Amino acid sequence: MPHRAPVVSVASAKRFVRRQAMRAAYRTDLRRPLDPNLAVYGAYWNRGVACNPAAIHAKARELAPHVRGVWAVSSRHRDRMPAGVPYVIEGSRPYWRAMATAAYLVNNSSFPGGFTKRPGQRYLQTHHGTPLKTMGLDQRAYPALARKTDFARILAHVGQWDFSLSANPHSTEVWDRVYPGAYERLDLGYPRNDLYATATAEDVAEIRAGLGIAEGQTALLYAPTHRDYRDGFVPDLDPARLARELGPDYVLLVRAHYFYGRSAGVGGPGAGAEGWKGAGAGKGADARTGAGAGRVVDVTGHPRVEDLCLAADALIADYSSLIFDYACLDRPIVVHAPDWAAYRAARGTYFDLLSGRPGDTPGAVTTTPGELADVFRTGEWRSPEAAVLRTAFRERFCPYDDGRAAERVVRRFLAPSL
């Protein structure tokens, strides 16, 4: 309708003017002195408090309480912010003021919108996983990825880093190659994994009860990663079918990748009689009823994946970096990878997860739904052979995970303030 065009133009003009005003104010703020007691944290492109930055923030509050921590969060994710945690909305006036004057910057991805790194600011890139799939400059070898990747922008971002955190020697080797820069390498472990070494049996019991896992049930966590060659969340197994085949002694926790929003969409119409429980449902409240109701639980919206790992007796893995974190717990891992060939062709990987070689494969491997169910029915998932593989995998990828990574990182990164 023609009469709507001016409205759109006016709205666009207002947004443009606002952006210009913000940038002008930011340029002014860049001339302000740095605040030696201000740190800005961000995670997963400003999705809220999570991952390594969250663990570092918590430890910084303990070891350096005079350093004020402020989180950068996008407006659409502000509801994720815990009560009492200071934050600024991405793109707002307080956001640009904080980015211009904070002495410390911590992120596991990047701060959207761009910013000017000032002399004297210390930027810690924590990353958010151990790389199995190709990353950074290594993606140039894969045309489908290279076409939509701005490598110059990646290098410009790397140029801002003062420190790059590694979970293990494998990560350090990869980061050095795919993110070349003059930053200092911190081989200190992942702070987000400290919880796996410090959580008590009481902590685990409380988490399981909160998820509605009955005493004596075996909880399996299925958290597949994003596929570049797929649209939307398309799991490689039918959670309801697997729950039905394994019976009432098992409960399946399903967590979709954060790219797909806050729900895995499992259960519901057509999901079978098992039903599912949404992550926001109250304890014991099932979204469906029937035989085995509640045995498939959508935990995509749960705020802490670390809690889900603590609750799970085993991980059903594909190519997610969660494999490397879960290995810290020394609990069974089953690799279910029916599309391994397609994934390697489209994205590329640094080693063969399905090879069966100690250090490369963390446990039993399946490629069909029937094989997956049989692994649990026969006990192969926790066999001595699987334990040997898990031990070698853990030794390779969890050498620094002793529960004190956050302390080491804070003491190194915030050294000028301690």
C-alpha positions as CSV (number, residue, x, y, z in Angstrom):
1,M,0.0,0.0,0.0
2,P,1.6,3.3,-1.2
3,H,0.7,5.3,1.9
4,R,2.9,3.0,4.1
5,A,6.2,3.9,2.3
6,P,6.8,7.2,4.2
7,V,6.3,5.4,7.5
8,V,9.0,2.9,6.7
9,S,11.3,5.7,5.5
10,V,10.8,7.7,8.6
11,A,11.4,4.7,10.8
12,S,14.6,3.9,8.9
13,A,15.7,7.5,9.1
14,K,15.2,7.5,12.9
15,R,17.2,4.4,13.3
16,F,20.0,5.9,11.2
17,V,20.0,9.1,13.2
18,R,20.1,7.1,16.4
19,R,23.0,5.0,15.3
20,Q,24.9,8.1,14.2
21,A,24.2,9.8,17.6
22,M,25.4,6.7,19.4
23,R,28.6,6.5,17.4
24,A,29.3,10.2,18.0
25,A,28.8,9.7,21.8
26,Y,31.0,6.7,21.6
27,R,33.8,8.7,20.0
28,T,33.5,11.1,22.9
29,D,33.7,8.3,25.4
30,L,36.8,7.0,23.8
31,R,38.5,10.2,25.1
32,R,37.5,9.4,28.7
33,P,40.0,7.7,31.0
34,L,39.7,4.0,31.3
35,D,38.0,2.7,34.4
36,P,40.6,0.3,36.0
37,N,37.8,-1.3,38.0
38,L,35.3,-2.1,35.2
39,A,35.0,-5.3,33.2
40,V,32.6,-6.1,30.4
41,Y,31.5,-9.7,29.8
42,G,29.8,-11.2,26.8
43,A,28.9,-14.8,25.7
44,Y,27.5,-16.3,22.5
45,W,27.0,-13.0,20.7
46,N,25.4,-11.3,23.7
47,R,22.9,-14.1,24.6
48,G,23.4,-13.7,28.4
49,V,25.4,-15.1,31.3
50,A,27.0,-18.3,30.2
51,C,30.1,-20.4,29.5
52,N,33.7,-19.4,30.4
53,P,32.9,-15.7,30.9
54,A,30.3,-16.6,33.5
55,A,32.7,-18.7,35.5
56,I,35.4,-16.0,35.2
57,H,33.0,-13.3,36.3
58,A,31.9,-15.4,39.4
59,K,35.6,-16.0,40.4
60,A,36.5,-12.4,39.8
61,R,33.8,-11.3,42.2
62,E,35.4,-13.5,44.8
63,L,39.1,-12.6,44.1
64,A,38.7,-9.0,43.0
65,P,35.4,-7.7,44.3
66,H,36.4,-4.1,43.6
67,V,36.3,-4.9,39.8
68,R,32.7,-4.3,38.7
69,G,31.4,-6.8,36.1
70,V,28.8,-5.7,33.6
71,W,27.3,-8.0,31.0
72,A,26.6,-7.1,27.4
73,V,23.3,-8.6,26.3
74,S,21.0,-8.1,23.3
75,S,17.5,-6.7,23.9
76,R,15.9,-10.0,22.8
77,H,17.8,-11.9,25.4
78,R,17.5,-9.6,28.4
79,D,15.0,-11.9,30.0
80,R,17.8,-14.4,30.4
81,M,19.7,-12.2,32.8
82,P,19.7,-13.4,36.4
83,A,18.4,-11.0,39.1
84,G,21.0,-8.8,40.5
85,V,23.5,-9.2,37.7
86,P,24.4,-5.8,36.1
87,Y,24.0,-5.6,32.3
88,V,23.9,-3.1,29.4
89,I,21.8,-3.6,26.3
90,E,23.8,-4.0,23.1
91,G,23.8,-0.8,21.1
92,S,22.5,1.4,23.9
93,R,24.3,4.5,25.3
94,P,25.4,2.6,28.5
95,Y,26.7,-0.2,26.3
96,W,29.0,2.1,24.3
97,R,30.1,3.9,27.4
98,A,31.1,0.6,29.0
99,M,32.9,-0.6,25.9
100,A,34.8,2.6,25.6
101,T,36.0,2.8,29.2
102,A,36.3,-0.7,30.6
103,A,39.8,-1.8,31.4
104,Y,38.8,-5.5,30.9
105,L,36.9,-7.2,28.2
106,V,36.0,-10.9,28.3
107,N,34.1,-12.8,25.6
108,N,33.7,-16.3,24.2
109,S,32.7,-15.1,20.8
110,S,32.7,-11.4,19.9
111,F,31.0,-8.1,20.8
112,P,28.5,-7.4,18.0
113,G,28.4,-4.0,16.5
114,G,32.2,-3.4,16.4
115,F,34.2,-1.4,18.9
116,T,37.6,0.4,19.0
117,K,40.1,-1.4,21.1
118,R,41.9,1.2,23.2
119,P,45.5,1.1,24.4
120,G,45.4,-0.2,28.0
121,Q,42.3,-2.3,27.5
122,R,42.9,-6.0,28.1
123,Y,40.7,-8.4,26.0
124,L,40.4,-12.1,26.8
125,Q,39.1,-14.4,24.2
126,T,37.9,-17.5,26.0
127,H,36.5,-19.4,23.0
128,H,33.5,-21.8,23.7
129,G,34.7,-25.2,22.9
130,T,37.4,-27.6,21.8
131,P,37.6,-27.7,18.0
132,L,36.6,-30.9,16.3
133,K,35.3,-29.1,13.2
134,T,37.4,-26.7,11.2
135,M,37.6,-23.1,12.5
136,G,38.8,-19.7,11.4
137,L,41.2,-19.7,8.5
138,D,41.0,-23.4,8.0
139,Q,37.5,-22.9,6.7
140,R,39.0,-21.5,3.5
141,A,39.4,-25.0,2.2
142,Y,35.6,-25.6,2.3
143,P,33.9,-23.5,-0.4
144,A,30.4,-23.6,1.1
145,L,31.8,-22.1,4.3
146,A,34.3,-19.8,2.6
147,R,31.6,-18.1,0.5
148,K,29.8,-16.8,3.6
149,T,32.8,-16.1,5.9
150,D,34.6,-12.7,6.1
151,F,38.1,-13.8,6.8
152,A,39.4,-10.2,6.9
153,R,36.9,-9.5,9.7
154,I,38.0,-12.6,11.6
155,L,41.6,-11.4,11.5
156,A,40.7,-7.9,12.5
157,H,38.9,-9.4,15.5
158,V,41.9,-11.6,16.4
159,G,44.0,-8.4,16.3
160,Q,42.1,-7.1,19.3
161,W,42.8,-10.1,21.5
162,D,45.4,-9.8,24.3
163,F,44.9,-13.3,25.6
164,S,43.5,-16.5,24.0
165,L,42.4,-19.3,26.4
166,S,42.9,-23.0,25.7
167,A,41.3,-26.0,27.2
168,N,44.0,-28.4,26.1
169,P,47.1,-28.6,23.9
170,H,45.0,-29.6,20.8
171,S,43.1,-26.4,21.1
172,T,46.2,-24.3,21.4
173,E,47.7,-25.8,18.3
174,V,44.5,-25.1,16.3
175,W,44.0,-21.6,17.6
176,D,47.6,-20.7,16.8
177,R,47.0,-21.7,13.2
178,V,43.5,-20.5,12.4
179,Y,43.6,-17.3,14.5
180,P,47.1,-16.0,13.9
181,G,48.0,-13.1,16.2
182,A,50.3,-11.5,18.7
183,Y,48.1,-12.5,21.7
184,E,49.4,-14.4,24.7
185,R,48.3,-18.1,24.9
186,L,46.8,-19.1,28.2
187,D,47.0,-22.9,28.6
188,L,45.0,-22.8,31.8
189,G,41.8,-24.9,31.1
190,Y,38.2,-23.9,30.7
191,P,36.7,-22.2,33.8
192,R,33.2,-23.5,32.8
193,N,34.4,-27.0,33.5
194,D,35.5,-26.3,37.1
195,L,32.1,-27.3,38.3
196,Y,32.6,-30.9,37.1
197,A,35.4,-31.2,39.7
198,T,33.8,-29.3,42.5
199,A,30.1,-30.4,42.4
200,T,29.0,-32.6,45.3
201,A,26.7,-35.6,45.2
202,E,24.1,-33.3,46.9
203,D,24.5,-30.8,44.1
204,V,23.9,-33.5,41.5
205,A,20.8,-34.9,43.3
206,E,19.3,-31.4,43.5
207,I,19.8,-30.8,39.8
208,R,18.3,-34.2,38.9
209,A,15.3,-33.6,41.1
210,G,14.7,-30.2,39.6
211,L,14.6,-31.8,36.1
212,G,12.1,-34.4,37.3
213,I,14.5,-37.3,37.0
214,A,13.2,-40.1,39.3
215,E,15.6,-41.8,41.7
216,G,17.0,-44.9,40.0
217,Q,16.4,-43.6,36.5
218,T,19.3,-43.4,34.0
219,A,19.4,-40.0,32.4
220,L,20.9,-39.7,28.9
221,L,21.7,-36.2,27.5
222,Y,21.4,-35.8,23.8
223,A,22.8,-32.4,22.6
224,P,23.5,-32.5,18.9
225,T,25.4,-29.6,17.3
226,H,24.5,-27.3,14.4
227,R,24.8,-28.6,10.8
228,D,25.8,-26.0,8.2
229,Y,24.0,-28.1,5.5
230,R,20.6,-28.3,7.3
231,D,17.8,-25.8,8.0
232,G,16.4,-26.0,11.5
233,F,16.8,-28.6,14.2
234,V,16.6,-32.0,12.6
235,P,17.8,-34.6,15.2
236,D,19.4,-37.8,13.9
237,L,17.4,-39.9,16.3
238,D,13.8,-40.0,17.3
239,P,13.8,-39.3,21.1
240,A,10.4,-40.7,21.7
241,R,11.2,-44.0,19.9
242,L,14.5,-44.4,21.8
243,A,12.7,-43.7,25.1
244,R,10.1,-46.3,24.2
245,E,12.7,-48.9,23.3
246,L,14.8,-48.4,26.4
247,G,11.8,-48.4,28.8
248,P,10.9,-46.6,32.0
249,D,14.3,-46.9,33.6
250,Y,15.6,-44.3,31.2
251,V,14.9,-40.6,30.7
252,L,16.2,-38.7,27.6
253,L,17.2,-35.0,28.0
254,V,17.2,-33.3,24.6
255,R,19.0,-30.0,24.1
256,A,19.0,-28.3,20.7
257,H,21.9,-26.1,19.6
258,Y,21.3,-22.4,20.6
259,F,21.2,-21.4,16.9
260,Y,17.7,-23.0,16.9
261,G,16.1,-21.0,19.7
262,R,14.9,-22.1,23.1
263,S,13.0,-25.3,22.3
264,A,14.0,-28.5,20.6
265,G,10.4,-29.1,19.5
266,V,10.5,-32.7,20.6
267,G,7.5,-34.5,21.9
268,G,4.0,-33.0,21.2
269,P,1.8,-34.3,18.4
270,G,3.2,-37.3,16.7
271,A,5.9,-37.9,19.2
272,G,4.5,-41.1,20.5
273,A,3.1,-42.0,23.9
274,E,6.2,-41.1,25.9
275,G,5.4,-37.4,25.9
276,W,7.9,-34.7,27.0
277,K,8.4,-32.0,29.6
278,G,9.2,-28.5,28.5
279,A,12.2,-26.9,30.2
280,G,9.9,-24.3,31.8
281,A,7.5,-26.8,33.2
282,G,7.2,-27.3,37.0
283,K,8.7,-30.3,38.6
284,G,6.6,-33.3,37.7
285,A,4.5,-31.4,35.2
286,D,4.2,-33.3,31.9
287,A,3.2,-31.7,28.7
288,R,1.6,-34.9,27.6
289,T,0.2,-38.0,29.4
290,G,0.4,-41.7,28.7
291,A,2.7,-44.6,29.2
292,G,6.1,-43.3,30.0
293,A,5.1,-39.6,30.1
294,G,8.0,-37.4,30.9
295,R,10.7,-39.7,29.7
296,V,11.7,-37.2,26.9
297,V,12.5,-33.8,28.4
298,D,13.2,-30.7,26.3
299,V,16.0,-28.9,28.2
300,T,16.9,-26.5,25.4
301,G,15.8,-23.6,27.4
302,H,17.7,-24.6,30.5
303,P,20.2,-21.8,31.4
304,R,23.2,-24.0,32.3
305,V,24.4,-26.8,30.1
306,E,26.9,-27.7,32.9
307,D,24.0,-28.6,35.2
308,L,22.6,-30.9,32.5
309,C,25.9,-32.7,32.2
310,L,26.0,-33.2,35.9
311,A,22.5,-34.6,35.8
312,A,23.2,-37.1,33.0
313,D,24.6,-40.6,33.5
314,A,25.8,-40.7,29.9
315,L,26.1,-38.4,26.9
316,I,24.8,-39.3,23.4
317,A,27.1,-37.2,21.3
318,D,27.6,-36.3,17.7
319,Y,30.1,-33.6,16.8
320,S,29.4,-31.0,19.5
321,S,32.3,-29.7,21.6
322,L,30.2,-30.8,24.6
323,I,32.0,-34.1,24.2
324,F,35.2,-32.7,25.5
325,D,33.6,-31.0,28.5
326,Y,31.6,-34.0,29.4
327,A,34.7,-36.1,29.3
328,C,35.8,-34.3,32.5
329,L,33.2,-36.2,34.4
330,D,34.6,-39.6,33.3
331,R,31.1,-40.8,32.5
332,P,30.1,-42.9,29.5
333,I,29.9,-41.2,26.1
334,V,28.2,-42.8,23.1
335,V,28.9,-41.3,19.7
336,H,25.9,-41.4,17.4
337,A,27.0,-40.2,14.0
338,P,24.8,-41.4,11.1
339,D,25.9,-38.4,8.9
340,W,29.6,-38.4,9.7
341,A,30.6,-38.6,6.0
342,A,28.4,-35.7,5.1
343,Y,29.5,-33.6,8.1
344,R,33.2,-34.1,7.3
345,A,32.7,-33.3,3.7
346,A,30.7,-30.1,4.4
347,R,32.6,-28.8,7.4
348,G,35.8,-30.7,7.8
349,T,37.2,-32.1,11.1
350,Y,40.6,-32.3,12.8
351,F,40.5,-36.0,13.6
352,D,38.3,-39.1,13.0
353,L,35.9,-39.3,15.9
354,L,34.6,-42.7,14.7
355,S,38.0,-44.3,14.2
356,G,38.1,-46.3,17.4
357,R,41.6,-45.1,18.1
358,P,42.4,-44.2,21.8
359,G,42.4,-40.5,22.1
360,D,40.2,-39.9,19.0
361,T,37.0,-41.9,20.0
362,P,35.5,-41.4,23.5
363,G,33.4,-44.6,23.7
364,A,31.0,-46.8,21.8
365,V,30.0,-45.6,18.3
366,T,26.6,-46.1,16.5
367,T,25.3,-45.0,13.1
368,T,21.7,-46.3,13.2
369,P,18.8,-46.1,15.7
370,G,18.9,-49.8,16.2
371,E,22.6,-49.8,17.0
372,L,22.0,-46.9,19.5
373,A,19.3,-48.7,21.4
374,D,21.3,-52.0,21.4
375,V,24.3,-50.2,22.9
376,F,22.3,-49.4,26.0
377,R,20.3,-52.7,26.1
378,T,23.5,-54.8,26.0
379,G,25.5,-52.6,28.4
380,E,28.1,-51.8,25.8
381,W,27.9,-48.1,26.6
382,R,29.6,-48.7,29.9
383,S,31.8,-51.7,29.0
384,P,35.5,-52.0,30.0
385,E,36.4,-51.4,26.3
386,A,34.4,-48.2,26.3
387,A,36.1,-47.1,29.6
388,V,39.5,-47.6,28.0
389,L,38.6,-45.3,25.2
390,R,37.1,-42.7,27.5
391,T,40.2,-42.6,29.7
392,A,42.5,-42.0,26.7
393,F,40.1,-39.3,25.4
394,R,40.0,-37.6,28.8
395,E,43.8,-37.6,29.1
396,R,44.1,-35.9,25.7
397,F,41.5,-33.3,26.1
398,C,41.1,-32.6,29.8
399,P,44.6,-32.2,31.1
400,Y,44.0,-28.9,32.9
401,D,40.5,-29.6,34.3
402,D,41.2,-29.7,38.0
403,G,38.5,-27.3,39.2
404,R,40.8,-24.3,39.5
405,A,40.9,-23.0,35.9
406,A,38.8,-19.9,36.8
407,E,41.2,-18.9,39.6
408,R,44.2,-19.3,37.3
409,V,42.6,-17.2,34.6
410,V,41.4,-14.4,36.9
411,R,44.8,-14.1,38.6
412,R,46.5,-13.9,35.2
413,F,44.0,-11.7,33.4
414,L,43.2,-9.3,36.3
415,A,46.8,-9.1,37.5
416,P,46.9,-5.3,37.3
417,S,43.9,-5.1,39.7
418,L,45.0,-7.8,42.2
